[in-house]
Amino acid sequence: MITKIGIVAEDIREYLDKKDKSSSLEDIVKGIDRERDSVLMSIGWLAREGHIVIEGEASEGIVRLVK
């Protein structure tokens, strides 16, 4: 499972890099075509590691890549 989270996390980083560094949670789920649960776990991992920040409420928040 840890490997899968890491792979999805990299997909999210690449997606955000192409989308001007930020996107909504729903757009990320649709854009990388991964299971929502995997995306949420990966976003948590990226946030904990300081690679992204989440702005606003969780369900409607914006995920932004940290430069």
C-alpha positions in Angstrom: 0.0 0.0 0.0 2.8 2.4 0.8 4.2 1.9 -2.7 0.8 2.7 -4.2 0.5 5.9 -2.2 3.9 7.0 -3.3 3.1 6.3 -7.0 -0.2 8.3 -6.7 1.6 11.1 -4.9 4.0 11.5 -7.8 1.0 11.5 -10.2 -0.5 14.3 -8.1 2.8 16.3 -8.1 3.0 16.0 -11.9 -0.6 16.9 -12.4 -0.3 20.0 -10.2 2.9 21.0 -11.9 1.0 21.0 -15.3 -2.0 22.8 -13.8 -0.3 26.0 -12.7 0.6 24.5 -9.3 -2.9 24.3 -7.9 -6.2 22.5 -8.4 -9.3 21.4 -6.6 -9.5 18.0 -5.0 -12.2 16.8 -7.4 -10.2 17.9 -10.4 -7.2 16.0 -9.2 -9.2 12.8 -8.7 -10.6 13.1 -12.2 -7.4 14.4 -13.7 -5.1 11.5 -12.6 -7.9 8.9 -12.9 -7.1 7.2 -9.6 -9.4 6.0 -6.7 -10.5 8.8 -4.5 -9.2 7.0 -1.4 -5.7 6.6 -2.9 -5.7 10.3 -3.8 -6.7 11.4 -0.3 -4.0 9.2 1.3 -1.4 10.6 -1.1 -2.5 14.2 -0.5 -2.1 13.6 3.2 1.4 12.2 2.6 2.4 15.1 0.4 1.0 17.6 2.9 2.8 16.0 5.8 6.1 16.1 3.9 5.6 19.8 3.0 5.2 19.3 -0.8 1.7 20.7 -0.9 -0.7 22.9 1.1 -4.4 22.6 1.3 -6.4 25.8 1.3 -10.1 26.0 2.3 -12.5 23.3 3.5 -11.5 19.7 2.8 -14.4 18.9 0.4 -14.0 22.1 -1.6 -10.4 22.9 -0.9 -7.6 23.9 -3.3 -4.4 21.8 -3.3 -1.4 23.9 -4.1 2.1 22.6 -4.9 4.8 24.3 -2.8 7.7 25.7 -4.9 
